Amino acid sequence: MTMTSHAHVAFTPREREIIRAILSAQSNKAIADSLGISEQSVKNRLTKLYRKLGISSRLELMRTLMKEAG
């Protein structure tokens, strides 16, 4: 999947919050605490993000986001 194919992906407000936290190198627990949700909820939302983007890991998510921002 090329980077341009991700341009059409729409993120929910909560996904955007999680993305910002990931880019700030926060752990799932820190993200959960800051958003007032469970750590499992963070994991579930990350899994949905991975599926949306056709990726399978946090590292791939960070690479994808960094490339799109750059």
C-alpha positions in Angstrom: 0.0 0.0 0.0 1.4 3.4 -1.0 1.4 6.5 1.2 -0.9 8.3 -1.2 -3.6 5.6 -0.6 -3.7 6.7 3.0 -4.7 10.2 2.1 -8.4 9.4 2.0 -8.5 7.7 5.4 -10.6 9.7 7.8 -9.8 9.5 11.5 -12.3 10.0 14.4 -11.6 12.6 17.0 -10.5 9.9 19.5 -8.2 8.3 16.9 -6.6 11.7 16.3 -6.0 12.0 20.1 -4.4 8.6 20.2 -2.3 9.3 17.1 -1.0 12.5 18.8 -0.2 10.5 21.9 1.6 7.8 19.9 3.7 10.5 18.1 4.6 11.8 21.5 5.9 8.3 22.4 3.3 7.7 25.1 2.7 4.2 26.3 -0.8 2.6 26.1 -1.1 3.1 29.8 -0.2 6.8 29.7 -2.6 7.3 26.8 -5.4 5.5 28.7 -4.8 7.6 31.8 -4.7 10.9 29.9 -7.9 10.1 28.0 -9.8 8.6 30.9 -10.3 5.2 29.2 -9.0 1.7 29.9 -5.7 0.4 28.5 -7.7 -2.2 26.7 -9.7 0.5 24.9 -6.5 2.0 23.7 -5.4 -1.4 22.4 -8.7 -1.9 20.7 -8.6 1.5 19.0 -5.0 0.9 17.9 -6.1 -2.3 16.3 -8.8 -0.5 14.4 -6.3 2.1 13.3 -4.0 -0.6 12.0 -6.8 -2.2 10.0 -7.8 1.2 8.5 -4.2 1.8 7.4 -3.5 -1.8 6.3 -0.6 -2.1 8.8 0.0 -4.4 11.7 2.2 -2.7 14.4 2.8 0.5 16.3 6.1 0.9 14.5 4.4 0.8 11.2 1.9 3.3 12.4 4.6 5.7 13.5 6.4 5.3 10.2 3.2 5.9 8.2 2.3 9.0 10.2 5.8 10.4 10.0 6.0 9.9 6.2 2.6 11.5 5.7 3.5 14.5 7.9 6.9 15.0 6.2 
